Amino acid sequence: MKAYITMLGRSTWAMINSYYAVVMQGYRPDKIYIFLEDIYSEKLPKAVEALKIISSEYGFSPEIEWVVIEEDNFLEADEKIGELLKKLKEEGYEVSVDITSGRKALVAGAAIHALPLEVEHLFYLSLRDMEYANRPYMMIPLHIQRLKDFMEGRRWKRL
């Protein structure tokens, strides 16, 4: 069982393109959780539909859920993301967190728990040229994109 936690922020394309890159690498989540701040709620329907389309094109259909956090509320983000990550790890999920499109409160809330809980993947899709930032994944030259997995080759030890 695999769970993919992503974040929807200013750029819907950043979230969608990062998911596309992860799927192209062979990752097929059973569940997707989207965290977003309340000011981006209007972007949610389009983002969910895009995740469904990409998944369908690759032959799978994950459950998709979302959690809306109050804008810039670090404590709420920390609490809700932390609870979800702990629950998923306890249930035996392979957990991936994608911070590409997240704003600071969401990224901090995820990273603060992802490392000690030893999630399997912590993804970030970077672009070397921001001229391409608002384009679909396949319309951005691949040599400009870098999918980074911060957990690759690392296992964090608790002190």
C-alpha positions as CSV (number, residue, x, y, z in Angstrom):
1,M,0.0,0.0,0.0
2,K,1.3,3.4,-1.0
3,A,0.2,6.9,0.1
4,Y,1.2,10.1,-1.7
5,I,0.9,13.4,0.2
6,T,1.1,16.5,-1.9
7,M,0.4,20.2,-1.4
8,L,-1.5,22.7,-3.5
9,G,-0.2,26.2,-3.3
10,R,0.2,29.2,-5.7
11,S,0.9,27.0,-8.7
12,T,-1.4,24.2,-9.6
13,W,1.0,23.2,-12.4
14,A,3.8,22.7,-9.9
15,M,1.7,20.1,-8.0
16,I,0.4,18.4,-11.2
17,N,3.8,18.3,-12.9
18,S,5.5,16.9,-9.9
19,Y,2.9,14.1,-9.6
20,Y,3.3,13.4,-13.3
21,A,7.1,13.1,-12.8
22,V,6.7,10.8,-9.9
23,V,4.2,8.6,-11.8
24,M,6.6,8.5,-14.8
25,Q,9.2,7.1,-12.4
26,G,6.9,4.2,-11.7
27,Y,5.3,5.3,-8.4
28,R,1.7,4.2,-8.2
29,P,-0.1,5.4,-5.0
30,D,-3.2,3.8,-3.7
31,K,-4.2,7.0,-1.8
32,I,-3.5,10.6,-2.5
33,Y,-3.8,13.3,0.2
34,I,-3.8,17.0,-0.9
35,F,-3.0,19.6,1.8
36,L,-3.8,23.2,0.9
37,E,-4.4,26.5,2.5
38,D,-7.9,27.9,2.5
39,I,-7.0,30.7,0.1
40,Y,-6.3,28.1,-2.7
41,S,-9.6,26.2,-2.3
42,E,-10.9,27.3,-5.7
43,K,-8.0,25.5,-7.4
44,L,-8.9,22.2,-5.8
45,P,-11.4,20.8,-8.3
46,K,-9.1,21.3,-11.2
47,A,-6.2,19.8,-9.3
48,V,-8.1,16.7,-8.3
49,E,-9.3,16.2,-11.8
50,A,-5.7,16.4,-13.2
51,L,-4.5,13.8,-10.7
52,K,-7.3,11.5,-11.7
53,I,-6.5,11.9,-15.4
54,I,-2.8,11.3,-15.0
55,S,-3.5,8.2,-12.8
56,S,-6.0,6.9,-15.3
57,E,-3.7,7.2,-18.2
58,Y,-1.2,5.1,-16.3
59,G,-3.8,2.4,-15.5
60,F,-4.6,3.0,-11.8
61,S,-7.2,4.9,-9.8
62,P,-6.1,6.1,-6.3
63,E,-8.5,7.4,-3.7
64,I,-8.1,11.2,-3.4
65,E,-8.7,13.1,-0.2
66,W,-7.8,16.7,0.8
67,V,-7.3,18.7,4.0
68,V,-7.8,22.5,4.0
69,I,-5.6,24.4,6.5
70,E,-6.1,28.0,7.5
71,E,-3.7,30.3,5.6
72,D,-0.2,30.5,7.2
73,N,-1.3,28.4,10.2
74,F,1.9,26.5,11.1
75,L,0.4,24.8,14.1
76,E,-2.6,23.5,12.3
77,A,-0.4,22.3,9.4
78,D,2.0,20.6,11.8
79,E,-0.8,18.9,13.7
80,K,-2.8,17.7,10.7
81,I,0.0,16.6,8.6
82,G,1.8,14.9,11.5
83,E,-1.3,13.0,12.5
84,L,-1.8,11.7,8.9
85,L,1.8,10.7,8.5
86,K,1.9,8.8,11.8
87,K,-1.4,7.1,11.0
88,L,-0.3,6.0,7.5
89,K,3.1,4.7,8.9
90,E,1.3,2.8,11.7
91,E,-1.0,1.2,9.1
92,G,2.0,0.0,7.1
93,Y,1.8,2.4,4.1
94,E,4.8,3.3,2.1
95,V,4.6,7.1,2.4
96,S,5.7,9.7,-0.1
97,V,5.5,13.4,0.5
98,D,5.8,16.0,-2.3
99,I,6.6,19.5,-1.2
100,T,6.9,21.0,-4.7
101,S,3.9,23.3,-4.6
102,G,3.5,23.8,-0.9
103,R,3.7,27.1,1.0
104,K,6.0,27.4,4.0
105,A,3.5,26.3,6.7
106,L,2.6,23.1,4.8
107,V,6.2,22.3,3.9
108,A,7.4,22.9,7.4
109,G,4.6,20.8,8.8
110,A,5.5,17.9,6.5
111,A,9.2,18.0,6.8
112,I,9.2,18.2,10.6
113,H,7.4,14.8,10.7
114,A,8.7,13.2,7.5
115,L,12.3,12.9,8.6
116,P,11.8,11.3,12.1
117,L,9.0,9.0,10.8
118,E,11.3,8.0,7.9
119,V,8.9,8.4,5.1
120,E,10.1,6.5,2.0
121,H,10.2,9.5,-0.3
122,L,10.4,13.3,0.1
123,F,10.0,14.7,-3.4
124,Y,10.6,18.1,-5.0
125,L,10.5,18.9,-8.7
126,S,12.7,21.8,-9.5
127,L,12.8,23.8,-12.8
128,R,16.1,25.4,-14.0
129,D,14.2,27.9,-16.1
130,M,11.0,29.5,-14.6
131,E,9.9,30.5,-18.0
132,Y,8.4,27.0,-18.2
133,A,6.7,27.1,-14.8
134,N,3.1,27.3,-16.0
135,R,3.2,24.6,-18.6
136,P,2.2,21.0,-18.6
137,Y,5.0,18.5,-17.7
138,M,5.4,17.1,-21.2
139,M,5.8,20.6,-22.6
140,I,8.8,21.4,-20.4
141,P,12.1,20.1,-21.7
142,L,13.2,17.2,-19.5
143,H,16.8,18.6,-19.1
144,I,15.3,21.6,-17.3
145,Q,13.5,19.5,-14.7
146,R,15.0,17.7,-11.8
147,L,12.9,15.4,-9.6
148,K,14.7,15.2,-6.3
149,D,14.0,12.6,-3.6
150,F,15.6,13.9,-0.4
151,M,15.2,10.5,1.2
152,E,17.1,8.7,-1.5
153,G,20.1,6.9,-0.1
154,R,19.3,8.1,3.4
155,R,17.9,6.7,6.5
156,W,17.6,9.1,9.4
157,K,18.5,7.9,12.8
158,R,16.7,9.1,15.9
159,L,18.9,10.5,18.7
